[in-house]
Amino acid sequence: MKSLSKSLIAVIVLAVLAVGGYLGWSALNQQPEAPNASFSLLDGKTVDLSAYRGKVLLVNFWATSCTTCVGEMPELVKTYDLLHPKGFDLVAVAMSYDNPNFVHNFVQQRQLPFTVAFDASGQTAKAFRDVRLTPTSFLIDKSGRIVKQYVGPPNFAELHQLIDDLLARQA
């Protein structure tokens, strides 16, 4: 009888630990909602992040003075060209410390096919976890949740696979 009650207690303790562990893991695995941010585009228009709901979106913070940012731009163009027809979009956000004329010239010279914004006030970078390092990118799913943050250039093969997986999911 005593051994049965000890076994029962052990099973109950293990069950409680398993449920607690699962709930803790689930809480850590939650994807945060993207901030309620807006982008000031180079043409003077403003677009809210909510306009991209239903699409998979990469928000890339960059600067013309950042050699790594400039170096990853051709890969971002390839990513956009490859996946945009499937429902992917990209917004490149130039940092507040960048020179607006440099940004305009860069976009024109490189003929960037995606949306480019200039964060003159720094509010967009602040809304996205106070971005200070470039390049920093956020991959956002169709529901508006941040799936992954990249500091530095991503592994583009893995990024493409992740975007394909997100595009295949329902919003």
ABEGO torsion letter per residue (X at the ends): XAAAAAAAAAAAAAAAAAAAAAAAAAAAABBBBBBBBBBBBAAGBBBBAAAABGBBBBBBBBBAABAAAAAAAAAAAAAAAAAAAAGBBBBBBBBAABBAAAAAAAAAAAGBABBBBBBAAGAAAAABGGBABOBBBBBBBAAGBBABBBBEBBBAAAAAAAAAAAAABBX
